[in-house]
């Protein structure tokens, strides 16, 4: 006699016949609601006009600081100091300043002061606020665009000091101008106080004191050696300019001033080597608003030690001023050798032949250089390639 199948067994067989879809449990109301929420969130994350953000001014700098100063590590931190110092050096290039002082304080804040003209403090015609406030809070604001105030500039053409302000926990500026001392404070790039008169003076100049923002930089501990290397370099490149560096944390200080300019620079670079000729070869020439200086000396070593600068900026990746110098020097040596019958047949000396054991500094000052990269690793110097060696150095 056939046994009757249980109800449970019958349902199990039906599930097998209908397949895996019948075996899956029906979604509960809560699960349906959760899936609907996920679909809604996915739609909200769609790439459309609502996802496009527009960052302007100080906010853009603080969100993407590396675009302006290279990085937020040691290099970028010291670059803040360089930007403020460059503004003071620009005053020196214009003949308005001959002394700059840099002080690193105990709390790692930094002061940069000069005896230049002082940043203007009168009300800006279109911005309706003091010019010094415009310079310190607005990108691309400065007196270096039309060459009326600065014929030659190594700064970021009005961007530099405002970037320093944006990346600082706080910044204070003192301007000596019109026989008064003006003061204003900023916090993370935002104006924190009105421009006020805090004293009287017979001198002129600008003093900027700032403290780098710890929330942006990995460390705000400055290196005395890194700062001194750059400040010494600037003193070499600007004959007669005095630059002082004082570190209150270590009780160290130095004063850099070189009457010989880049000739002293080459002598400094060769101080531990044996020069093949005692006198450094030096020449200077000006043409079409471009000023070129070059100094060179051979030694008994085997390596090339060649530095190039444009408007006081070390062009570590070169530029046409550097390639022009190499081409001109190669041509001059070849012409001299052929004129003295020192070469056989059609033999020519190449740049690789004369480059070894050479120490040289090439510096140009040009009103409108073409910059490649940020922050200024290389410059393309127009019109400077064809006249790098004066005829007095060629046979």
VENSULBEL-V287868 format. One record per pair of residues at least 24 apart in sequence whose ideal C-beta (glycine too) atoms are under 6 Angstrom apart, sorted by the first residue. I is the first residue (numbers start at 1). J is the second residue. If there is no record, write none. Layout:
BEGIN
i = (I,I)
j = (J,J)
END
This chain:
BEGIN
i = (57,58,58,61,61,62,65,65,68,70,72,72,73,77,77,78,80,80,81,83,83,84,84,84,85,86,86,87,87,88,89,89,90,90,90,91,92,92,93,94,99,100,101,102,103,104,104,105,106,106,108,109,111,112,113,114,114,115,116,117,118,118,118,118,118,118,119,119,121,121,121,130,132,136,136,136,147,151,152,152,152,154,154,154,165,167,167,168,168,168,168,169,169,170,171,172,173,174,175,176,176,176,176,177,224,228,231,232,234,236,236,237,237,237,262,262,262,262,263,265,266,266,266,266,269,269,270,270,270,273,273,274,274,275,283,285,287,289,290,290,291,292,293,294,295,296,297,298,298,299,301,302,304,304,305,306,307,308,309,310,310,310,310,311,313,315,315,316,317,317,318,319,319,319,319,320,320,320,321,321,321,321,324,324,325,325,326,328,328,332,332,332,335,335,336,339)
j = (139,166,189,163,166,166,167,216,163,375,216,217,218,212,217,226,164,212,110,160,164,112,164,208,112,154,155,155,161,114,234,312,150,153,155,116,238,241,152,150,242,243,244,245,246,222,247,248,248,249,220,211,209,208,207,205,206,205,205,204,175,176,177,204,205,206,175,206,175,177,182,195,175,161,162,165,367,367,311,365,367,311,312,313,189,213,216,210,211,212,213,211,213,211,210,209,208,207,206,201,203,204,205,204,252,254,256,256,312,262,265,309,312,363,293,295,361,363,295,361,295,297,359,361,305,359,297,299,359,299,301,299,300,299,390,390,387,367,366,384,365,364,363,362,361,360,359,357,358,357,357,356,355,358,359,360,361,362,363,364,369,379,381,365,376,378,379,377,377,378,378,378,379,380,381,380,381,385,362,364,381,384,385,388,362,388,351,388,389,389,393,394,394,395,395,395)
END
